[in-house]
């Protein structure tokens, strides 16, 4: 199987993390940054690093979709800017997606720097991902471009776009979580707090299944983050 890989990264004020992507970007055919309106030097740094730069301020789902629309490779890798891939990730991805029954792949999760609480969170995420076949975006999701477009991409909702997308994919094929890990930043859990972050995320999922409108859930989620920011925290706007 001869395949090429496009990395797609949605960004919002990720100037600090973009240089960490260089090593991974050198191993693939293209690295596409889709910026959502950063107020720091994200755009300038992306240009300096030679990444393909696009802009879209309509939410992360829309950012991911516009990146996929511009990708020229046969395989798509959706990556968070604060997540580091394993060294041999291109071969791992290509091998995983060579199995036609696999519609989506992801890596196991490691949170860095770690702690007892964060190791438990990562273990829970990996159990959910492997046994319930429900990885989240911070595990670096990858799939064939043809399958992505056949599934009409990520829903462009104000929140939970990866959760909803993956639930839809489960009906169409197998979802595989590799044993190799990505290392994602602990910043969200550190700033908002591991217990509070986990609790709010689970409330969002419960609210979704109870039929609460996503706009209402997004408002609640961002109000919670705003409260933390006013209390001296900068929490990040992401679930998963």
Secondary structure, DSSP 8 states (H G I E B T S, - for coil): ----EEEEEEESS-HHHHGGGHHHHTTSSEEEEEES--SSSHHHHHHHTT-EEEE--S-HHHHHHHHHHH--SSEEEE--TTEE--TTHHHHHHHHHTSTTEEEEEEEEEEES--HHHHHHHHHHHHHHHHS----GGG-EEEEHHHHHHTT-S---SS-HHHHHHHHHTTTSEEEEEEEEEEEESHHHHHH-HHHHHHHHHHHHHHHHTT--HHHHHHHHHHHHHHHHHTT----S---
